[in-house]
Amino acid sequence: MQMDNSISKLAKLIKSAEKPVFLTGAGVSTDSGIPDFRSPDKGLWRATSAQEFLFIDDFKREPEKFYDFALKYFKDLLKAEPNTCHYFIAEIQKNAEESFVITQNIDNLHQKAGSDNVIELHGNFARSYCINCMHEINTTKVFNMLEKGMNPPECPLCKGLLKPDITFFGESLPEDALEKAVSVSENADLFIVLGSSLVVNPAALVPGYAKKGGAKVIILNRDETPYDSIADIVIHDKLSNIINNIKEVYDG
């Protein structure tokens, strides 16, 4: 009964919101076949030695190791398709006066689902660039090079090292994206966290800015988060279950 009440209340808040903002984490994309990082069973940190390959200094020193890992674990990321959650967020955005998605994900799925105003805090794996001349290239082409035996892949213009346009450990988040995320959060009237553990700063601090700005803060996540205590509504369940229940009320 409490779950039903929360779902009903949230559906009404979504319908009435003029400036909803969404903060999405890895849990949004698990139903698209992309593993998250911290879950106790299938999290990428626990299942692999991923962290060893995601520090920027290590990447520059031994890019071959990163690309060997990427071929095994990240190639499918480029082929992934949006799921119900991505499409529902895009639908809400289209019905709102002004809406933004702040995402910690690098999978490009919000854009594929039709979302506008996507703020990417950790970059986008679909793009790559040369760290020497800054030439941009589609990451699919980078994987084509890898499959032909070119590891590390080289810039077609200057032969420099190609790097996916994502934030590695040891790199700062894009300053303009972070400033934009804080600004839109402060101006939101509804702030919904979906599929994020809210343990990675500075992204995890954004709900606090929304709360301070007067927004209703909603947390939808499988597990508890450090910010549950400040939220107006908290629902813990598999995200696809939560979204399907919300859609049933919202569409009804």
Summary of the structure (lengths in Angstrom):
residues: 252
radius of gyration: 18.8
end to end distance: 18.6
largest distance: 62.5
contacts: 816
relative contact order: 0.18
helix: 45%
strand: 19%
